[in-house]
Amino acid sequence: MRDSRRLINDYLTVGEVARLVGVSVRALHHWDAVGLLTPHERSSAGYRVYCADDIDRLHRILVYRELGFSLEKIQCVLADGERSALTHLQEQKRLLQDKISHLTTVLETVNHLMEENMSEKNLTATEKAQAIQAHYADEVRKRWSNTDAYNQSQRNTARFTDEDWQRARSETEALEADAASAKRAGVLAGSEEANALAERHRASINRYYNCSHAQQVLLGCMYVADVRFAEHYDAREPGLARWLREVIDANAKVYGVDPASATWE
């Protein structure tokens, strides 16, 4: 064990790693407990301290987690060495390229739905319908009328009253506030509390169109990939967009959905 002065210069505490990398202290403790990321050394007071090699391993873990790997799969890949990792990464690259192409289309669809459903939120129901008709009807009908999500959203929102819109806004506000609080409290993706939030999120989408767990996974990807969504969520709580995506992914796995290969169908 090096002396305390060298530890200060050469190592990072768990709090410093959490702050610099953007993961929770609870997650780092959990990864240590399961043997995924065990710090090489501890300070004289017994605290975890991370060296450069530990940070390299953490970077790999975060990359694989971004690709939707479970902690168990990440542990296996890291244990198998570089050749196994390359094989997995090549397959994930192919899947990501397919997903990027698909998400580009999905993103445009969702943006139009959001514009229609929320942009004129202070108008009455009649004024809202007239504004949509005047500004969006021709383009939206031509580009998106062949999608189930669009058609179902049109049917559902056509019946919305002013009270329905207000209720939707209030429920969305409460959901985002609760998600931010859970993230700050260190709630882990896959926990009972996190899964309940994921189901609340899916229910909020269901008011517009039937959202499967696979579709919800793709929406979660969009929250991170699209800077507008990321900025919206992260303004509530730093890292909230990424945390919400992880929560959605973990909950989807409970229902047999592999986030790495989720499709909109």
Secondary structure by P-SEA (a helix, b strand, c coil): cccaaaaacccccaaaaaaaacccaaaaaaaaaacccccccccccccbbbcaaaaaaaaaaaaaaaacccaaaaaaaaaacaaaaaaaaaaaaaaaaaaaaaaaaaaaaaaaaaaaccccccccaaaaaaaaaaccaaaaaacccccaaaaaaaaaaccccaaaaaaaaaaaaaaaaaaaaaaaaccccccaaaaaaaaaaaaaaaacccccaaaaaaaaaaaaacaaaaaaaaaaccaaaaaaaaaaaaaaaaacccccccccc
